[in-house]
Amino acid sequence: MRALCWHGEKDVRVEEVPEPEIVNPTDAIVEITATAICVSDLHLYNGNVPGMREGDVLGHEPMGRVVEVGSEVETLEEGDRVVVPFTISCGSCWFCEEDLYSLCDNSNPNAELARKMMGQSPAGLFGYSHLLGGYAGGQAEYLRVPYADVGPIRIDSDVPDDQVLFLSDIFPTGYMAAENAEIEPEDTVAVWGCGPVGQFAIQSARLFGANQVVAIDRVPERLEMAREHGNAETIDYEHEDVYDRLMEMTGGRGPDRCIDAVGTEAHGTGLAGVTDRVREGTKLQDDRPYVLNEAIKCCRKGGTLSVPGVYLGRANVTVGPLMNKALTVKTGQTHVQRYLGPLLDRIESGDVDPSFVVTHEVGLEDGPEMYETFNRKEDDCIKVVLRP
């Protein structure tokens, strides 16, 4: 089959790889009809994630048709149309039973590697580092899905792929970010980063009743999307001081809830941005916490900081203001399975149409070119859907 494979920094190729087979009786094989390139894939593309190997199949936002099921799969049948969450979860460990699916104890076969780095291992992920299992991803013609009774959600309606595909990751991720922010009516919510996750965090903040949503970015088309589809006020951080503008908008108090939807590859400005890049270049830190530190500075006293943006290792975070302002911080990979049913209901009822983020739809063969376009933020590229 054809698949997009990682071969190093900024080197993604379309290659012929073996078709997946049933390995365990709880597996299913899905023929991919749509898949997407995620900002988290760009962390791999840019060589920021340890544990990658040449030839790894990328992709963790897939959907398609079930073509084969293992002997112990009970909820799926051949022909079922499904969306596959990026988190791989067993459904029976303590964390899965607590609906903390991204913390599954059993789905990462390389758990010992993750423990050495993090203390404990989170769940395995599709198409990501071998620290998180080394599972082949969904930017391919077929995908093996472990624990098939726990992960995929069946789509029985005729809602188009583009509306349900993002249940695999970015819609639940944005929604959990808003949920973690503990938004209350009349709150002002500031969202750093207007990429796809940021767009869904903005949408979800509205669903949770936020009175005012402020979107912060530097890319004009992303800011325009936040205004048009999220009814957000916007700040272009290259032309305005974010702290000063937020203080002006909130009467000097600061936003009640702050969401960092950027993560490790933040582009800072001024001295703080330069300092982050120097620390990264000299191996004094692994991440650029510019947005995290700015959100800590801007958030009102007693407010909440939600962090869906991916961080990978060490960073120089300003803990003093975090503690002295009595901020609550919530973060984590998304417990996707917890949200699949409720968010599918919202899509099918017309509350949300997630397809608004799609700017490019291409075939799998155009994947390498689209990785570069997306990475460079060219051609107004915000979200790429691939059609194997």
C-alpha positions in Angstrom: 0.0 0.0 0.0 1.0 3.7 -0.3 1.8 5.7 2.8 3.5 8.9 4.0 6.8 7.9 5.7 9.2 9.9 7.9 12.8 10.0 6.9 14.2 12.8 9.0 13.9 16.5 9.4 11.7 17.9 6.6 11.9 14.6 4.8 8.5 13.0 4.2 8.1 10.5 1.3 5.3 8.6 -0.3 6.4 4.9 -0.3 5.1 1.4 -0.8 4.9 -0.4 2.6 3.3 -3.7 3.6 -0.5 -3.7 4.2 -1.3 -4.1 7.9 -2.7 -7.4 9.2 -4.6 -8.5 12.2 -2.1 -9.1 15.0 -4.3 -9.5 18.0 -7.9 -10.8 18.1 -9.0 -7.3 19.3 -7.7 -5.6 16.2 -9.5 -4.2 13.2 -8.2 -3.1 9.8 -9.6 0.1 8.3 -9.4 1.3 4.7 -8.7 5.0 5.0 -11.1 7.4 3.1 -9.8 10.6 4.7 -7.0 11.6 6.9 -5.4 14.9 7.9 -2.1 16.6 8.6 -1.9 17.9 12.2 0.2 20.6 13.7 1.6 17.8 15.9 2.8 16.1 12.7 4.9 19.3 12.1 6.7 18.7 15.3 7.9 15.4 13.8 8.5 17.0 10.4 10.8 19.6 12.0 12.7 17.0 14.0 11.6 18.1 17.4 10.3 14.7 18.7 12.8 12.0 19.9 12.2 8.4 19.2 11.4 8.6 15.5 12.8 6.0 13.0 13.3 6.2 9.3 10.3 4.7 7.4 7.8 5.4 10.2 4.2 5.8 8.8 2.8 9.2 9.9 -0.7 10.4 10.7 -3.1 10.3 13.6 -6.3 11.8 12.3 -7.9 9.0 10.1 -11.3 7.7 9.2 -12.6 5.1 6.8 -14.3 1.7 6.3 -13.7 -1.4 8.4 -12.5 -4.2 6.1 -11.5 -6.9 8.6 -12.0 -7.5 12.3 -10.3 -9.8 14.8 -12.2 -12.7 16.3 -12.8 -10.9 19.6 -14.1 -7.6 18.2 -17.7 -7.2 19.2 -18.8 -3.6 18.3 -17.6 -3.3 14.7 -18.3 -5.2 11.5 -16.9 -5.2 8.0 -18.3 -2.2 6.1 -18.8 0.0 9.1 -17.8 3.7 8.6 -15.6 4.8 11.5 -13.5 7.7 12.8 -10.4 6.5 14.7 -9.1 8.6 17.7 -5.4 9.3 17.9 -5.2 7.8 21.4 -4.9 4.1 21.6 -6.6 2.8 24.8 -7.3 -0.6 26.2 -10.5 0.3 27.9 -9.9 -1.9 31.0 -7.0 -0.4 33.0 -7.6 1.9 35.9 -7.1 5.1 33.8 -9.4 4.0 31.0 -12.1 3.1 33.6 -11.7 6.6 34.9 -12.2 8.0 31.4 -8.6 9.1 31.3 -8.0 7.4 28.0 -4.8 9.2 27.0 -3.1 7.8 30.1 -3.8 4.2 29.3 -1.5 1.8 31.1 -1.5 -1.0 28.5 -1.3 0.5 25.0 2.3 1.6 24.8 4.6 -1.4 24.2 7.6 0.9 24.8 6.3 2.1 28.1 9.7 1.7 29.8 11.3 4.2 27.4 8.6 6.7 28.2 9.0 6.1 32.0 12.7 7.0 31.8 11.8 10.3 30.3 8.5 11.2 32.0 8.3 9.1 35.2 5.3 7.2 33.8 4.1 6.3 30.4 1.0 7.8 28.7 -1.0 5.9 26.1 0.3 4.8 22.8 -0.5 7.1 19.8 -0.9 6.4 16.1 1.8 7.7 13.8 4.0 9.2 16.5 7.3 8.6 18.3 8.5 5.1 19.4 8.4 6.6 22.9 4.7 6.3 22.5 4.5 2.9 20.9 5.8 3.4 17.4 2.4 2.5 15.9 2.0 2.9 12.1 -0.2 6.0 11.4 -3.2 6.7 9.2 -1.7 8.7 6.4 -1.9 5.6 4.4 -4.3 3.4 2.5 -5.0 1.1 5.4 -4.5 1.2 9.2 -4.4 -1.5 11.9 -6.5 -0.4 14.9 -5.7 -2.1 18.2 -8.4 -2.4 20.9 -11.0 -1.8 18.1 -13.9 -2.1 20.6 -12.6 0.9 22.6 -11.3 3.4 20.0 -13.3 3.9 16.8 -16.7 5.5 16.7 -19.2 4.3 14.1 -20.8 6.9 11.9 -24.2 5.7 10.9 -25.5 8.9 9.4 -24.6 10.3 5.9 -22.8 13.3 7.4 -19.8 14.1 5.1 -16.3 12.9 6.0 -15.0 16.5 6.4 -17.6 17.1 9.2 -16.7 14.1 11.3 -13.0 13.5 10.5 -11.8 15.9 13.1 -13.4 13.8 15.9 -10.1 11.9 15.6 -8.2 14.7 17.4 -8.6 18.4 16.9 -12.3 18.9 17.7 -12.1 16.9 21.0 -8.7 18.6 21.8 -10.1 22.1 21.4 -13.2 21.0 23.4 -11.2 19.5 26.2 -9.1 22.6 26.3 -12.2 24.7 26.9 -13.6 22.3 29.4 -10.2 22.3 31.3 -10.4 26.1 31.3 -13.5 25.9 33.6 -15.3 28.6 31.6 -18.2 30.3 33.3 -20.8 32.6 31.8 -19.5 36.2 31.4 -15.9 35.0 31.3 -13.3 36.5 29.0 -11.3 33.7 27.4 -7.9 34.4 25.6 -6.7 31.8 23.1 -3.1 31.8 22.0 -2.7 30.2 18.5 -5.4 30.2 15.8 -4.3 26.9 14.1 -6.9 24.1 13.9 -6.9 23.3 17.7 -7.1 27.0 18.6 -10.1 27.4 16.2 -11.9 24.5 18.0 -10.9 25.9 21.4 -12.5 29.2 20.3 -15.7 27.4 19.1 -15.8 25.4 22.3 -15.4 28.4 24.5 -18.5 29.7 22.9 -20.3 26.4 23.5 -19.3 26.7 27.2 -20.9 30.2 27.4 -17.9 32.5 27.3 -18.9 36.1 27.0 -15.8 37.3 25.2 -13.2 35.3 23.3 -9.9 36.9 22.2 -7.8 35.1 19.6 -4.0 35.8 19.4 -1.9 35.0 16.4 0.2 36.6 13.7 -1.2 34.8 10.5 -3.9 37.0 8.9 -6.0 34.1 7.5 -6.0 32.4 10.9 -7.1 35.6 12.6 -9.8 36.1 10.0 -11.1 32.5 10.5 -11.3 33.2 14.2 -13.3 36.3 13.6 -15.6 34.8 11.0 -16.3 31.4 12.5 -15.7 32.0 16.2 -17.0 35.5 16.6 -13.6 36.3 18.3 -11.9 39.6 18.9 -8.3 39.3 17.6 -4.8 40.4 18.5 -2.0 40.3 16.0 1.0 39.9 18.3 3.4 41.3 15.7 1.6 44.6 15.7 0.2 44.9 19.3 1.6 44.2 22.7 -0.6 41.2 23.9 -0.4 42.0 27.6 -1.2 45.7 27.2 -4.1 45.0 24.8 -5.6 42.3 27.1 -5.4 44.6 30.1 -7.2 47.3 28.1 -9.9 44.9 27.0 -10.5 43.6 30.6 -10.3 46.8 32.6 -6.8 45.9 33.9 -7.9 42.6 35.4 -6.8 40.2 32.7 -8.7 37.3 31.0 -10.4 34.9 33.3 -9.3 31.8 31.3 -6.2 31.5 29.1 -5.7 28.7 26.6 -2.2 27.9 25.1 -3.0 26.2 21.8 0.5 26.7 20.5 2.9 24.5 22.5 6.6 23.8 21.8 7.2 25.7 18.6 6.0 29.1 19.7 7.4 32.2 17.9 8.2 34.8 20.5 8.9 38.4 20.0 11.3 40.8 21.6 14.0 39.7 24.2 11.9 36.8 25.6 11.6 35.3 22.2 15.3 35.6 21.5 16.2 34.2 24.9 14.0 31.1 24.3 15.7 30.4 20.9 19.1 30.8 22.5 18.3 28.4 25.3 16.9 25.9 22.7 19.9 26.3 20.5 22.3 25.7 23.4 20.3 22.7 24.6 19.4 24.4 27.9 15.7 23.7 27.1 13.8 21.5 24.7 10.7 23.7 24.2 9.9 27.4 23.7 7.6 28.4 26.5 7.0 31.9 25.3 3.3 31.6 25.0 3.0 29.7 28.3 4.9 32.4 30.1 2.9 35.2 28.4 -0.4 33.5 29.4 0.8 33.2 33.0 1.5 36.9 32.9 -1.8 37.9 31.3 -4.2 35.6 33.2 -6.2 37.3 36.0 -5.4 36.4 39.6 -7.2 33.2 40.5 -7.8 32.4 36.9 -7.3 29.1 34.9 -4.6 28.2 32.4 -5.5 25.4 30.0 -2.7 23.9 27.9 -3.6 21.7 24.9 -0.5 22.8 23.1 2.1 20.0 22.9 5.3 20.3 25.0 8.1 17.8 24.8 10.7 18.3 27.5 12.4 21.0 29.5 11.5 24.6 29.5 12.1 27.8 31.5 8.6 28.5 32.9 8.0 31.4 35.2 6.7 29.5 38.2 6.8 32.5 40.6 3.9 34.4 39.0 2.0 31.1 38.5 2.1 30.4 42.2 1.7 34.0 43.5 -1.3 34.7 41.3 -3.0 31.4 42.5 -3.5 30.1 38.9 -5.0 26.7 38.2 -3.3 24.8 35.4 -4.8 21.9 33.5 -3.2 20.1 30.6 -2.7 16.7 28.9 -3.2 14.7 25.7 -6.9 14.5 24.9 -9.1 11.7 26.3 -10.7 11.5 22.9 -12.9 8.5 23.5 -14.7 10.5 26.3 -15.9 13.1 23.9 -16.7 11.1 20.7 -20.4 10.5 21.3 -21.3 13.9 22.7 -19.4 15.8 19.9 -20.8 13.6 17.2 -24.3 14.5 18.5 -23.4 18.2 18.2 -22.2 17.7 14.6 -25.3 15.8 13.6 -27.6 18.3 15.2 -26.0 21.1 13.4 -24.5 22.9 16.4 -21.0 22.8 14.9 -19.7 22.1 11.4 -16.0 21.3 11.9 -15.3 21.4 8.1 -14.8 25.2 8.3 -11.1 24.6 9.1 -10.4 22.7 5.8 -8.4 24.8 3.3 -6.7 22.1 1.2 -7.9 18.6 0.0 -5.4 16.6 -2.0 -4.4 13.0 -2.7 -1.9 11.1 -0.7 0.8 11.6 -3.4 0.7 15.3 -2.7 1.3 14.8 1.0 5.0 15.7 1.1 4.4 19.0 -0.8 1.5 19.8 1.6 3.7 19.2 4.7 6.1 21.9 3.4 3.2 24.3 2.5 1.6 23.8 5.9 4.9 24.1 7.7 5.7 27.4 6.0 2.1 28.7 6.5 1.9 29.4 2.7 -1.1 29.4 0.4 -3.4 30.3 3.3 -3.0 26.8 4.5 -4.7 26.0 7.8 -5.9 22.4 7.5 -5.0 19.7 5.0 -7.2 16.7 4.3 -5.6 13.8 2.4 -7.7 11.4 0.3 -5.8 8.0 0.0 
